[in-house]
């Protein structure tokens, strides 16, 4: 029997709202205009996170809190260390 919040495949706890890979098209300034084939209607907020720069696993991310054309909110970020875009539901 699995406890609530565990993965059925591994039996281990899984993170809630864990980031997932996203398909993001940007304008020339690097601002998202299409996320997972949906047009971005509004950028509510943008911020950067620079952390753990003194370690072997630094964090350099540029986040965008977006509203898509269908009204759904999503937060995407570009990971400058590993490359690529990831998403989290807002």
C-alpha positions, 0 to 999 in steps of 0.5 A, a space after each residue: 500500500 502506498 502512502 499519499 504523496 508517493 510515486 506508484 512506480 518507486 514508492 518514493 515521495 515526489 515533489 509537488 509542483 516540480 518543474 517540467 520541461 517546456 517548449 518556449 519561443 522567445 522574442 529577441 529580448 529573451 521574453 517568452 511569447 509562446 509556451 507549449 504552443 500557446 500564445 502568451 497574453 500577459 507577462 505579470 512579473 519577471 525576476 532573476 534568481 542567482 544563488 549558490 554561486 560559490 558551489 559546484 552547482 550554482 543557480 542562475 535562472 530568469 523567471 516569468 509569471 505568465 498568463 496564456 491566451 486561454 487564461 491559464 497561469 504558468 511560471 516558466 524559467 530559463 536555467 542558464 547553467 543547464 540550459 533550457 526552459 522549465 515550467 511550473 503551474 502558477 
